[in-house]
Amino acid sequence: MRAVAAMGRRIEEPGRRAFAIGVAAVLPLIVWWIGWFPGFLSGDSIDQLGQIDRGDYSNQHPAFHTLTMWLVMRVWDHPGMVTLAQVLAMAGLLALVAMRLARLGVPPWLAGGSAVAVAALPAVGITTIAVWKDVAYTLALLWVFAELLGIAVDRDRWGSTAVAARLGSGLALVWLFRHNGFITVVIFGAASVFMARRHRKAVLTMIGTLVGVVTVVNLVLYPLVGVDTESIQPAGVFVPDVAASLIHHPGRFSGDELAYLETIAPLSVWREQYDCHDSTPLVFDSRFRRDRIAADGARFRSLVISTYLRDPLTVVGHRWCTASYLFVPPQPTDAYFHRPPFDIPPNTLGIARDPISDRVYAATLRVFDWVAPAERLWLTWRPALAVWAAAVTFGLLAWRRRLKPFIPVVVFIGAQIVNVVLTGPSQEFRFGFGIYLMCLLSVPLAWLALVEGQGHSHAGSDEP
């Protein structure tokens, strides 16, 4: 027993050192918060803050995220509280990942230093202080990622009901913070039933926690608060698929279908405004009637399904073009890559940029401007390099026969990539933010494959 306890202490110590170093990730993040207070806001952000101000909630943007913002703002009724909470949560999760990496055998200086280095990347700092559901969603992804690293430390943790409950809670947040989050959860959940098939009790605990949280939110919380759950519009996701087929194979549409499309927008608009990299020019064209889609969602969904069935190759080609920023590093010269907006939209809520320090704002503005040019986007914003770095890392682990503990991590990252490929309407960093972070934070695992004698440790089941 003493020998086991001593081994546990030897494993815990690197984790504590890495965590202590990783906590410093808060520093570069808080600098952005000070300089760009209250943060980056879009029209969607203003809409959600308006719902909070009025107490009138819809599910057009995930109502769970809007209600989470409301809860955070009970501490301080200001959107700056939301971005501060995101900064603190991001720093805490990066430190937790660093701790898990160290317990796997990565040196504490590398594990903790990697967390700080990731936080110091301008794309991470800028996006972390955006008032977007995508940031909360990414934090949920990062929590699940950290839990899976904990399972890699000791695969017997699959059998821990406490770990399973935490994993189920994290997956529930992934489901609730974005309308498409359920895709990642379903893919990973199905795979985890197989991966943890020897631990049925834990699997049932994970699924039960997931289903329980999602059910309570949808069937108890939403009715209690009076959330309008009928307000989701699929236009931004599926319209470009239909447009791509219309442009390449117009003869495959019936007369009735063409007439229906004409009621949404003139066919010339469908053809001229379609861009496989970006749905914005089409969907937000002044002549495009999104309200027509919302008025008869079933008819539009039927058209989408028909398009998928009769023209799958065109849809696949469109989806590849839209999601190529995850796999192709160079930025196309004819494409716009979306990032957090510079200006806060005009609003009636009195929200304006008010830096806490003008000097910090000036310094970070120079960084903001340096990372923005199109010729630098391949390095400063596009996630492809991070994805390829993670692929090489996991390839090295497979080559050294050390990949098995990390298969759940690979499956989870893969599930999120599939989700973005299937549902991403345009090339936007926020959609790939979680993939970007999880891939970068996987790279230190290459140490286990490259350095002789390194391997994954086995922590006790009492690991936090």
PyMOL commands that set and color helices and strands:
alter all, ss='L'
color gray80, all
select helices_A, chain A and resi 2-35+43-54+63-72+79-103+108-120+122-128+133-153+155-159+161-177+181-195+200-225+235-248+250-252+255-264+267-273+280-283+290-295+297-310+312-326+358-371+374-380+384-399+404-423+429-450
alter helices_A, ss='H'
color red, helices_A
deselect
rebuild
show_as cartoon
